[in-house]
Amino acid sequence: MIKRIVDSFYGRLALIAFGSFLLVGLLLLTLISESSRAQQNEITQSLHRHLAKQVVKENPISIDAGFDIDAVKMVFMKLMILGPNFEFYLLDAEGKILAYSADPGKVKRQSVDLNPIKAFLKDTEGERTTFGTDPRSEGKNKIFSATPIIEDGRVSGYLYVIIGGEIFDNITQRVEGSVIYQWVLWGLLAGLLLTLLITLSALALATGPLRRLARDVQHFQQQGFDKAENLQLNHWDPNSKNEISQLGYAFESMAEQLTQQYQKVKSLDDLRRELVSHVSHDLRTPLASLLGYLETWQIKRGDLDAKQSEELIQIAHKSAKKISKLVEQLFELAHLDSGDVQIHYESVPLAELVQDVLMKFSLEAKKKGVSLNVSPEDPTLVVMADIEKLDRVFTNLVGNAIRHCKKGDHITINLENETRRVLVQVKDSGIGIPASDLPYIFDAHFKAANSVRGNSAHGGLGLAITKKLLALHNSTISVSSIVDKGTEFDFCLETV
């Protein structure tokens, strides 16, 4: 658990923040303590700067003429009673301690360094805090007050006053352990802890988008391209100024594009497989027929007269045309499924286009005894469409209708002008389609139970191609049919 936290970006930031605050807290406590002590020393020394001078002035001391050490100690004792914060030391001109106010067992040095005393006396304005030798310790220094003892115009010794003696140290230690001091310390720690929590919260807020992005990447990795429809990202704001949000939006867009490209590649691969399967299935019969007639002609051509030979060649040629037509449709369907088809919209007079298509089938319809009509023949019905692909749609529908009509049937194309679109109805009175087959007639290679297609070259691709061509025009086609009464195909086209 701890390793997972440390391994995370937020965990590392949190540990860095915690370590930084801990270090800063210790430094801050040390700084506050030391600065407070330094300020106290500076103020205390400034307040008692002339203490030694005042004592000598009120209690003259002679070193050269000899002095009564007991009298000096009595003076020190009186001064200690008035100010227990001070320790008094009488020094000779070399810094040797001659007398002092402390208990005899407490003094550990026999002399005092005179350099700090001389620096103190030179600094008449008290511009800096001066620390001198503490006779009660081996290496500790303390603030002091000092004055020279002048006799016969020369310095015969010094009065050296330690400010903040042993009694002061004891009181200071007790104050540092007091409730007030503890409260101040705990208050400072609480402030640092609160600041740390605020910082961690800010880091959590700042790294939130990064964690969301990491979850998106992991989710995308787990789902993979095969489950693209289940991919649920965080829907990043494309207008965000946050760099991580911008990165998240870029990843989301990239993931969608990669998924689409993957699906496209997969679809193309499926189409390739399907095309191979369809080609092998649909070409088998006409190809076998072609080979059969050619082999028959090749084997028996010596025994056949010119008419019989011509008949076999014509049948073989017809089978070859069927194969060519089927291959053309297969590749057309594959092209439509590839998603690379371009639509070139232009204004198309719909009734005129339908008339041209019907003219192509007029001879076939006449031979079969089927009538062809368009209603109304209105030249003002103009739609926006790709004329070549729309021609293919009507060709497929009319050709399919003729194949399923018999003598005396009729095929009518109704054009009904609606708001901003034209409803197209292709009706025939042919054999119709069983209700159970209607949901599947737009599937490639589906053959209805009552289909008259047989093994023709149409292969069940015409309606599938028609549906895809209309989808390119943002239109859908529907069908209704009653067996032995006819079939109707409906779709809409947008007007100009």
C-alpha positions as CSV (number, residue, x, y, z in Angstrom):
1,M,0.0,0.0,0.0
2,I,2.8,2.4,1.0
3,K,4.7,1.5,-2.2
4,R,1.7,2.2,-4.3
5,I,1.4,5.6,-2.7
6,V,5.1,6.4,-3.1
7,D,5.0,5.2,-6.8
8,S,2.1,7.6,-7.6
9,F,2.9,11.1,-8.8
10,Y,0.7,12.6,-6.1
11,G,2.3,10.4,-3.5
12,R,5.7,11.6,-4.4
13,L,4.6,15.2,-4.4
14,A,2.9,14.7,-1.0
15,L,6.1,13.1,0.5
16,I,8.2,16.0,-0.9
17,A,5.7,18.5,0.5
18,F,5.7,16.7,3.9
19,G,9.5,16.6,4.0
20,S,9.8,20.2,3.0
21,F,7.3,21.3,5.6
22,L,9.0,19.3,8.3
23,L,12.4,20.8,7.4
24,V,10.9,24.3,7.1
25,G,9.1,23.8,10.4
26,L,12.3,22.8,12.2
27,L,14.2,25.6,10.6
28,L,11.4,28.0,11.5
29,L,11.3,26.9,15.1
30,T,15.1,27.2,15.4
31,L,15.0,30.6,13.7
32,I,12.3,31.9,16.0
33,S,14.0,30.5,19.0
34,E,17.4,31.9,18.1
35,S,16.1,35.3,16.9
36,S,14.0,35.6,20.0
37,R,17.1,34.9,22.2
38,A,19.2,37.2,20.1
39,Q,16.7,40.0,20.4
40,Q,16.4,39.4,24.1
41,N,20.2,39.5,24.5
42,E,20.4,42.7,22.4
43,I,17.7,44.5,24.4
44,T,19.0,43.2,27.8
45,Q,22.6,44.3,27.1
46,S,21.4,47.7,25.8
47,L,19.3,48.2,28.9
48,H,22.2,47.3,31.3
49,R,25.0,48.7,29.2
50,H,26.2,51.2,31.8
51,L,25.4,48.9,34.8
52,A,29.1,48.2,35.6
53,K,30.0,51.8,35.2
54,Q,27.3,52.9,37.6
55,V,28.3,50.3,40.2
56,V,32.0,51.5,40.2
57,K,30.8,55.1,40.4
58,E,28.7,54.4,43.5
59,N,31.1,51.9,45.0
60,P,34.7,53.0,44.3
61,I,37.1,50.1,44.2
62,S,40.9,50.4,44.4
63,I,43.1,47.5,43.1
64,D,46.6,49.0,43.2
65,A,46.3,50.2,46.8
66,G,45.0,46.9,47.8
67,F,41.4,46.0,48.5
68,D,39.3,44.3,51.1
69,I,38.0,41.2,49.3
70,D,35.3,40.7,51.9
71,A,34.1,44.3,51.5
72,V,34.0,43.8,47.7
73,K,32.0,40.5,48.2
74,M,29.6,42.3,50.5
75,V,29.0,45.0,47.8
76,F,28.4,42.2,45.2
77,M,26.0,40.5,47.6
78,K,24.0,43.7,48.0
79,L,23.9,44.1,44.3
80,M,22.8,40.5,43.8
81,I,19.9,41.0,46.2
82,L,18.8,44.0,44.1
83,G,19.3,42.2,40.9
84,P,19.6,38.4,41.0
85,N,19.9,38.4,37.2
86,F,23.5,39.6,37.5
87,E,26.9,38.0,38.4
88,F,29.8,40.4,39.3
89,Y,33.4,39.7,38.8
90,L,36.4,41.9,39.7
91,L,39.3,41.5,37.2
92,D,42.8,42.8,37.2
93,A,44.4,44.4,34.1
94,E,45.2,41.0,32.6
95,G,41.7,39.6,33.0
96,K,42.5,37.5,36.1
97,I,39.4,37.1,38.4
98,L,40.2,38.7,41.8
99,A,36.7,38.5,43.3
100,Y,33.2,37.4,42.3
101,S,29.6,37.2,43.6
102,A,29.0,33.5,42.6
103,D,29.4,30.6,44.9
104,P,33.0,29.5,45.1
105,G,32.3,26.0,43.6
106,K,30.5,27.4,40.6
107,V,33.4,29.4,39.0
108,K,35.4,27.2,36.6
109,R,37.7,29.8,35.1
110,Q,40.5,31.8,36.7
111,S,40.6,34.5,34.0
112,V,38.4,36.3,31.4
113,D,39.2,37.1,27.8
114,L,39.7,40.8,27.6
115,N,39.2,41.1,23.8
116,P,35.3,41.1,24.1
117,I,35.5,43.6,27.0
118,K,37.7,46.0,24.9
119,A,35.4,45.6,21.9
120,F,32.4,46.4,24.2
121,L,34.1,49.5,25.7
122,K,35.0,50.6,22.1
123,D,31.4,50.3,20.9
124,T,30.1,53.3,22.8
125,E,26.8,53.4,20.9
126,G,25.9,49.8,21.5
127,E,25.5,49.0,17.8
128,R,26.0,45.3,18.2
129,T,25.6,42.6,20.8
130,T,28.8,41.6,22.4
131,F,29.3,38.2,24.1
132,G,32.0,37.6,26.7
133,T,33.5,34.8,28.7
134,D,31.2,33.0,31.2
135,P,33.4,32.1,34.1
136,R,30.9,29.4,35.2
137,S,31.4,27.3,32.1
138,E,34.3,26.0,30.0
139,G,33.2,27.3,26.6
140,K,30.0,29.2,27.0
141,N,29.7,33.0,26.3
142,K,27.2,35.5,27.6
143,I,26.2,39.1,27.3
144,F,27.8,41.4,29.8
145,S,28.4,44.9,31.1
146,A,31.9,46.1,31.8
147,T,33.8,49.2,32.9
148,P,37.5,49.9,33.5
149,I,38.8,50.8,36.9
150,I,41.1,53.8,36.4
151,E,43.8,54.5,39.0
152,D,46.6,57.1,38.5
153,G,45.5,57.6,34.9
154,R,45.8,54.0,33.9
155,V,43.6,50.9,33.9
156,S,44.2,48.8,36.9
157,G,41.4,46.4,36.4
158,Y,37.8,45.9,35.3
159,L,34.4,45.3,36.8
160,Y,32.8,42.5,34.7
161,V,29.1,41.9,35.1
162,I,27.5,38.8,33.5
163,I,23.9,39.6,32.5
164,G,21.7,36.5,32.9
165,G,23.5,34.5,35.4
166,E,22.7,31.1,36.8
167,I,19.5,32.2,38.4
168,F,18.4,33.7,35.1
169,D,19.2,30.4,33.3
170,N,17.2,28.4,35.8
171,I,14.2,30.7,35.4
172,T,14.5,30.6,31.6
173,Q,14.5,26.8,31.6
174,R,11.3,26.7,33.8
175,V,9.6,29.2,31.5
176,E,10.5,27.1,28.4
177,G,8.8,24.2,30.1
178,S,5.7,26.2,31.1
179,V,2.2,25.8,29.7
180,I,2.3,29.1,27.8
181,Y,5.5,28.2,26.0
182,Q,4.1,24.8,25.1
183,W,0.9,26.4,23.8
184,V,3.0,28.7,21.6
185,L,4.9,25.7,20.4
186,W,1.8,23.6,19.7
187,G,0.2,26.6,18.0
188,L,3.1,26.9,15.7
189,L,3.1,23.2,14.9
190,A,-0.7,23.4,14.3
191,G,-0.2,26.2,11.9
192,L,2.4,24.3,10.0
193,L,0.2,21.2,10.0
194,L,-2.8,23.2,8.7
195,T,-0.6,24.7,6.0
196,L,0.6,21.2,5.1
197,L,-2.9,19.9,4.8
198,I,-3.9,22.9,2.6
199,T,-0.9,22.3,0.4
200,L,-1.7,18.6,0.1
201,S,-5.3,19.5,-0.8
202,A,-4.0,21.9,-3.4
203,L,-1.7,19.3,-4.8
204,A,-4.6,16.8,-4.9
205,L,-6.7,19.3,-6.8
206,A,-3.9,20.2,-9.2
207,T,-3.0,16.6,-9.9
208,G,-6.6,15.5,-10.2
209,P,-6.7,15.9,-14.0
210,L,-3.5,13.9,-14.3
211,R,-5.1,11.1,-12.3
212,R,-8.1,11.2,-14.6
213,L,-5.9,11.1,-17.6
214,A,-4.0,8.1,-16.2
215,R,-7.4,6.3,-15.6
216,D,-8.4,7.0,-19.2
217,V,-5.2,5.6,-20.5
218,Q,-5.5,2.5,-18.3
219,H,-9.2,2.1,-19.3
220,F,-8.3,2.5,-23.0
221,Q,-5.5,-0.1,-22.6
222,Q,-7.8,-2.6,-20.9
223,Q,-10.7,-2.1,-23.3
224,G,-8.6,-2.2,-26.4
225,F,-9.9,-1.5,-29.9
226,D,-12.3,-4.4,-30.0
227,K,-14.5,-2.9,-27.3
228,A,-14.4,0.7,-28.7
229,E,-18.1,1.1,-28.3
230,N,-17.7,0.6,-24.6
231,L,-14.9,3.2,-24.3
232,Q,-16.0,5.8,-21.7
233,L,-13.5,8.6,-21.3
234,N,-13.8,11.7,-19.1
235,H,-14.9,14.0,-22.0
236,W,-12.2,16.6,-21.6
237,D,-13.0,20.3,-22.2
238,P,-11.4,21.3,-25.4
239,N,-11.5,25.0,-24.3
240,S,-9.7,24.4,-21.0
241,K,-6.5,26.4,-20.2
242,N,-5.2,23.6,-18.0
243,E,-2.3,21.9,-19.8
244,I,-3.3,18.5,-18.5
245,S,-6.9,19.0,-19.6
246,Q,-5.6,19.9,-23.0
247,L,-3.5,16.8,-23.0
248,G,-6.5,14.8,-21.9
249,Y,-8.6,16.2,-24.8
250,A,-5.8,15.4,-27.2
251,F,-5.6,11.8,-25.9
252,E,-9.4,11.5,-26.1
253,S,-9.4,12.7,-29.7
254,M,-6.4,10.5,-30.6
255,A,-8.1,7.5,-29.0
256,E,-11.3,8.1,-31.0
257,Q,-9.4,8.5,-34.2
258,L,-7.3,5.4,-33.6
259,T,-10.5,3.5,-32.7
260,Q,-12.2,4.7,-35.9
261,Q,-9.1,3.8,-38.0
262,Y,-8.9,0.4,-36.3
263,Q,-12.6,-0.3,-37.0
264,K,-12.1,0.9,-40.6
265,V,-9.1,-1.4,-41.1
266,K,-11.1,-4.3,-39.4
267,S,-14.1,-3.5,-41.6
268,L,-11.9,-3.5,-44.7
269,D,-10.5,-6.9,-43.6
270,D,-14.0,-8.2,-43.1
271,L,-15.0,-6.9,-46.5
272,R,-12.0,-8.6,-48.0
273,R,-13.0,-11.9,-46.4
274,E,-16.6,-11.4,-47.4
275,L,-15.7,-10.5,-51.0
276,V,-13.6,-13.6,-51.3
277,S,-16.4,-15.7,-49.9
278,H,-19.0,-14.0,-52.2
279,V,-16.8,-14.3,-55.3
280,S,-16.2,-17.9,-54.7
281,H,-19.9,-18.6,-54.1
282,D,-21.5,-16.4,-56.8
283,L,-19.0,-17.1,-59.5
284,R,-19.1,-20.8,-59.1
285,T,-22.3,-21.5,-61.2
286,P,-21.8,-19.1,-64.1
287,L,-18.1,-20.0,-64.3
288,A,-19.0,-23.7,-64.3
289,S,-21.5,-23.0,-67.1
290,L,-18.9,-21.1,-69.1
291,L,-16.3,-23.8,-68.7
292,G,-18.9,-26.5,-69.5
293,Y,-20.0,-25.0,-72.8
294,L,-16.5,-24.2,-73.8
295,E,-15.3,-27.7,-73.1
296,T,-18.3,-29.1,-74.9
297,W,-17.5,-26.9,-78.0
298,Q,-13.8,-27.9,-77.8
299,I,-14.6,-31.6,-77.6
300,K,-17.4,-31.8,-80.2
301,R,-16.5,-28.9,-82.5
302,G,-15.5,-31.4,-85.2
303,D,-19.0,-33.0,-85.1
304,L,-20.9,-29.7,-84.8
305,D,-22.3,-27.7,-87.7
306,A,-21.8,-23.9,-87.8
307,K,-25.2,-23.2,-86.2
308,Q,-24.6,-25.6,-83.2
309,S,-21.1,-24.2,-82.7
310,E,-22.4,-20.6,-82.8
311,E,-25.1,-21.5,-80.3
312,L,-22.6,-23.0,-77.8
313,I,-20.3,-19.9,-78.2
314,Q,-23.2,-17.5,-77.6
315,I,-24.2,-19.4,-74.4
316,A,-20.6,-19.3,-73.2
317,H,-20.4,-15.6,-74.0
318,K,-23.6,-15.0,-72.1
319,S,-22.1,-16.8,-69.1
320,A,-18.9,-14.6,-69.4
321,K,-21.1,-11.5,-69.4
322,K,-22.8,-12.7,-66.3
323,I,-19.5,-13.2,-64.6
324,S,-18.3,-9.8,-65.6
325,K,-21.5,-8.2,-64.3
326,L,-21.2,-10.0,-61.0
327,V,-17.6,-9.1,-60.5
328,E,-18.4,-5.5,-61.3
329,Q,-21.2,-5.5,-58.6
330,L,-18.9,-7.2,-56.1
331,F,-16.3,-4.5,-56.5
332,E,-18.9,-1.8,-56.4
333,L,-20.3,-3.1,-53.1
334,A,-16.8,-3.4,-51.7
335,H,-16.0,0.2,-52.7
336,L,-19.2,1.4,-51.1
337,D,-18.3,-0.4,-47.9
338,S,-14.8,1.0,-47.8
339,G,-16.0,4.4,-46.7
340,D,-13.9,6.2,-49.3
341,V,-16.8,7.1,-51.6
342,Q,-17.1,10.8,-52.6
343,I,-20.4,12.4,-53.2
344,H,-20.6,15.2,-55.8
345,Y,-23.9,17.0,-55.2
346,E,-25.6,18.9,-57.9
347,S,-29.1,20.0,-58.9
348,V,-30.9,17.0,-60.5
349,P,-34.3,17.3,-62.2
350,L,-35.8,14.1,-60.7
351,A,-38.6,13.4,-63.2
352,E,-36.2,13.8,-66.2
353,L,-33.7,11.4,-64.6
354,V,-36.4,8.8,-64.0
355,Q,-37.6,9.2,-67.6
356,D,-34.0,8.5,-68.8
357,V,-33.8,5.3,-66.6
358,L,-37.2,4.1,-67.8
359,M,-36.0,4.6,-71.4
360,K,-33.1,2.2,-70.8
361,F,-35.6,-0.5,-69.8
362,S,-38.3,0.3,-72.3
363,L,-37.3,-2.5,-74.8
364,E,-37.0,-5.1,-72.1
365,A,-40.3,-4.1,-70.6
366,K,-42.0,-4.1,-74.0
367,K,-40.8,-7.6,-74.7
368,K,-42.1,-8.8,-71.3
369,G,-45.4,-6.9,-71.6
370,V,-44.8,-4.6,-68.6
371,S,-45.8,-0.9,-68.6
372,L,-43.5,1.8,-67.2
373,N,-44.7,5.2,-65.9
374,V,-43.5,8.2,-63.9
375,S,-46.0,10.5,-62.1
376,P,-46.0,13.4,-62.2
377,E,-43.7,14.4,-65.0
378,D,-42.9,17.7,-63.2
379,P,-39.7,19.3,-64.3
380,T,-39.7,21.6,-61.3
381,L,-38.9,18.8,-58.9
382,V,-35.2,19.3,-58.4
383,V,-33.2,17.5,-55.8
384,M,-29.6,17.8,-54.6
385,A,-27.8,14.5,-55.4
386,D,-25.0,12.8,-57.1
387,I,-26.6,12.2,-60.5
388,E,-24.5,9.1,-61.4
389,K,-25.2,7.3,-58.1
390,L,-28.9,8.3,-58.2
391,D,-29.2,6.9,-61.7
392,R,-27.7,3.7,-60.3
393,V,-30.4,3.6,-57.6
394,F,-33.3,3.9,-60.0
395,T,-31.6,1.4,-62.4
396,N,-31.4,-1.2,-59.7
397,L,-34.9,-0.7,-58.5
398,V,-36.5,-0.7,-61.9
399,G,-34.5,-3.7,-63.1
400,N,-35.4,-5.6,-60.0
401,A,-39.1,-4.8,-60.5
402,I,-39.1,-5.9,-64.1
403,R,-37.5,-9.2,-63.2
404,H,-40.4,-9.9,-60.8
405,C,-43.2,-8.8,-63.1
406,K,-45.1,-10.8,-65.7
407,K,-47.0,-9.8,-68.7
408,G,-49.7,-7.3,-68.0
409,D,-48.0,-5.9,-64.8
410,H,-47.1,-2.3,-64.5
411,I,-44.3,-0.4,-62.8
412,T,-44.9,3.2,-61.6
413,I,-42.5,5.7,-60.0
414,N,-44.4,8.3,-58.0
415,L,-42.7,11.6,-57.0
416,E,-44.4,13.5,-54.2
417,N,-43.2,17.0,-53.3
418,E,-43.0,17.5,-49.5
419,T,-41.5,20.2,-47.4
420,R,-37.8,20.5,-48.4
421,R,-37.8,17.0,-49.8
422,V,-39.3,14.7,-52.4
423,L,-40.8,11.3,-51.5
424,V,-40.0,8.7,-54.1
425,Q,-42.2,5.5,-54.5
426,V,-41.2,2.7,-56.8
427,K,-44.3,0.4,-57.1
428,D,-44.9,-2.7,-59.1
429,S,-47.7,-5.2,-59.4
430,G,-45.4,-8.2,-59.6
431,I,-45.2,-11.4,-57.6
432,G,-44.3,-9.6,-54.3
433,I,-42.0,-10.7,-51.5
434,P,-43.0,-13.1,-48.6
435,A,-43.3,-11.2,-45.3
436,S,-40.7,-13.4,-43.7
437,D,-38.1,-12.3,-46.3
438,L,-38.7,-8.6,-46.1
439,P,-36.2,-7.9,-43.2
440,Y,-33.4,-9.4,-45.2
441,I,-33.8,-8.3,-48.8
442,F,-31.2,-5.5,-48.4
443,D,-28.6,-8.0,-47.2
444,A,-25.9,-8.9,-49.8
445,H,-26.5,-12.2,-51.5
446,F,-29.9,-12.8,-49.9
447,K,-32.3,-14.5,-52.2
448,A,-36.1,-14.5,-51.4
449,A,-38.0,-17.8,-51.4
450,N,-39.9,-16.8,-54.5
451,S,-37.0,-15.1,-56.3
452,V,-36.9,-15.4,-60.1
453,R,-33.2,-14.5,-60.1
454,G,-32.1,-18.1,-60.3
455,N,-28.4,-18.2,-61.0
456,S,-28.3,-14.9,-62.8
457,A,-25.5,-12.3,-62.5
458,H,-27.4,-10.1,-60.1
459,G,-26.4,-12.3,-57.2
460,G,-28.6,-10.4,-54.7
461,L,-26.3,-7.4,-54.7
462,G,-28.6,-4.8,-56.4
463,L,-30.7,-3.9,-53.4
464,A,-27.7,-3.9,-51.0
465,I,-25.9,-1.5,-53.4
466,T,-29.1,0.7,-53.6
467,K,-29.3,0.9,-49.8
468,K,-25.7,2.0,-49.5
469,L,-26.0,4.6,-52.3
470,L,-29.0,6.1,-50.6
471,A,-27.2,6.1,-47.2
472,L,-24.5,8.3,-48.9
473,H,-27.4,10.8,-49.6
474,N,-28.4,10.7,-46.0
475,S,-31.6,8.8,-47.0
476,T,-33.0,5.4,-45.9
477,I,-35.1,3.1,-48.0
478,S,-38.1,1.0,-46.8
479,V,-40.1,-1.7,-48.4
480,S,-43.6,-3.1,-48.2
481,S,-45.0,-6.0,-50.2
482,I,-47.9,-8.4,-50.6
483,V,-47.4,-11.7,-52.3
484,D,-49.0,-11.8,-55.8
485,K,-50.0,-8.1,-55.5
486,G,-46.8,-6.2,-55.8
487,T,-44.0,-4.4,-54.0
488,E,-43.3,-0.8,-53.1
489,F,-39.9,0.8,-52.2
490,D,-39.9,4.3,-50.6
491,F,-37.2,6.8,-49.9
492,C,-36.7,10.6,-49.7
493,L,-34.4,13.1,-51.3
494,E,-33.6,16.6,-50.3
495,T,-34.7,19.4,-52.6
496,V,-32.6,22.4,-53.7
